[in-house]
Amino acid sequence: MALANSIYKIIDFYHPTFGFLEILVAYWLKEVPFVVFYLTVTYTSLDLNSRRLIQLFGGGKWQQFVHVEWIAIKGQVAELFLILLAFMLTAYEVPALLGSSVYPLLGPTILEYYYSINLADRLVIDVLLISISIVFVSAAFILFYWTNRMKHPLGKGSRTL
């Protein structure tokens, strides 16, 4: 972000849309290590013999990914999507540090309305936060049910390679 700010000072140009792109890039750079750490255990426990078997029968990298890796990580990818969406939707620090953009982001807007003097604004934010919480909790329960339903057939050997 400091590099982007110095570039803006040098060229004496700033467009608010670039602020939104900076926020997206900052979140992407911030969350890539978390995703790698989250998936490392699964990737280290993968059976390489299944990949070799697919390669032996003429399958390429895409078939290896779909039939071995994706089966192992699709539940975790759904969990990661839910975690990162909830975090990025309500995060405050990066949008507040980079400043406002064309699109007002939810984190700074929540804080602004939460400390508003107008009680109607506070009520609106409370309802919004409760509804966001209900959506994410119900999505977590659906994801929990879906991943548990997937684990039983895999454990019984009905979908093994």
N, C-alpha and C positions, 0 to 999 in steps of 0.2 A: 504494500500500500504506500510505503514511503517512496518507492521507486515511481509509482504512478503519480504521486503528488509532485515529485521533482520534475517529472516529464511535463506535467501540466504547467508548472511555473516556467519552464524553459520555453515551451511553445506558446505560452500565454493563451491557452485555449482550454476550456472545460465545458463539456456538454453533460447534462444530468443523466443521460442514458448510460454514459460510460461508468457512472457511479454504480448503477445497477449491475452492469457486467462485472465490475470489480468485486461486488459482493458475491456474485455467483462463483467467480474464480477463487475468491478467498475461502468460501465454504468448500469448494471442491478440493483445494489444497489442504484444507483443515481436516477433511473427513477421509481422504484416501488412506492415511496410515491406520485409522480406526477400522476401515473395511478390510485392509490387508491383515491386520492383527486378528480381526473377527473370523476371517476365513482360513487363517493359517493352520489351525488345528485340524480342520476338515481336510484340507489339501494334503497335510502330512499323513493322515490316516487312510488316504485313498489306496485302493488295491491297484498296483501297477500292472498286475497280470491281466486284468480286464482290458486295460488300454492296449497291451501287447496283443491280446486276442483279437480285438477289433482291427488293429493294424495288420495282423496276420491274414485276416480275411479281406483285406483290401480297403478298409475304412480309413478315411483321412482324419485330419485334426478335428474337423467339425463333427464327424460321427463320434470320435473319442470324447469330445466335449459333451455332446448331447446325451450319449448313452452311459457315460461314467461320471463325469464331473457334475453335470447339471442335475442328475438324480440325487447326488449327495448334497448339493448346495442350494437347491431351490427353496427349501424352507428357510434357510438362513438368509437368502437374498430377500425373501418377503419380509423377514424380521428386520433386516437392515433398512429396507425401504420404509417401513413403518417408523422405525427409530429416527432415521435421518429426516424424514418428512416432518415428524413432530418437532424435532430440534430446530430445523431450518425455518419452519413456519412461525415459531414463537421466539426465536433467538433475538437477542437485543444487542449484543456487544459489537458485532461487525457492522450492522447498519448504522449504529450510533457513532462508531468511530469514523466511518467513511462519509457520513453525512447523508442528507436526503437525496433521493433520486426522483425521477419522473414518477415512478410507481411507489407509493407509500408502503413500506413494509410493516408487517403486523406487530413485531416486537416494540419498536419505538412508538407506534400508534397506541398500543395497549398501555404502555407506561404513561403516555401523555393524557389519555382519557381517564386512566385510573387515578391520577392525581389532580384531576379536574375539579373545579369548584362546583360545577353543575352536577347535581345528583342524577339527572337523566343520563348524562354521559357515563357515569359510573355504573348505572343499572344496565345500560347497553353493553358495556365491556364485560360485566359480570355474566350476563346471559350469553355473550359470545364465547367467553372462556369456558363456561359450563358446557355449552354445546360442543365446542372443540374437544373438551375432555370426554364427553359421552361418545363422540365419534371415534376417538382414538382408543378408548377402553373397549368399545364394542368391536373395533377392528382387531384389537389384540386378542379378544376371546375367539373371534372367528379364525384368526391365524393359529391360535392354540388348538382349536378343534381340528383345523385342516392338517396341521403338522402331526398331531396324534393319530389322525385317521391314516395318514401316509406311512407312519412308522410301523403299524401292525402288519400290513402285507409284506413289507420289506423284511421284517423280522421272521415271518413264517416262510419266506423263501418263494413266494408266488411271483415276484418280479425280479428275480436274480438273473444274472447274465449267463 
